[in-house]
């Protein structure tokens, strides 16, 4: 997939910070596992709606659902506990209005659910299933979840 040069992609760390900032602001704890699913849905819905990636990092089809390896590594020390990180509002303001609106919507729709529910949800959807095809349920994988598959699957949901 070739992208026009004018499309702005954000550092995945900034998108992760947005969700941590929202969780802090609303006093709704967020774990690494939940953060991973919110990043996935942000990328997937951005592909469906805006037809380009929100960030450049690949999303892998791990046992517990979609994951961005670098973000997992950044927060793995928290284990299954909520992430504790202070995020300055001025950093969040680096995200443009259009992207913020999408992230706000992702938070409203998916942010209210816990990590287990979001894992179950991603496991029931084609992009993760396709990337995990032929891999055992508890077998590790670094297979990438295709941007094109995200785009076609979630675009189809938009039409319904």
HELIX and SHEET records of a PDB file:
HELIX    1   1 UNK A   12  UNK A   26  1                                  15    
HELIX    2   2 UNK A   32  UNK A   50  1                                  19    
HELIX    3   3 UNK A   69  UNK A   75  1                                   7    
HELIX    4   4 UNK A   76  UNK A   78  5                                   3    
HELIX    5   5 UNK A   89  UNK A   92  1                                   4    
HELIX    6   6 UNK A   97  UNK A  110  1                                  14    
HELIX    7   7 UNK A  115  UNK A  123  1                                   9    
HELIX    8   8 UNK A  126  UNK A  131  1                                   6    
HELIX    9   9 UNK A  147  UNK A  159  1                                  13    
SHEET    1   A 2 UNK A  60  UNK A  62  0                                        
SHEET    2   A 2 UNK A  65  UNK A  67 -1                                        
END                                                                             
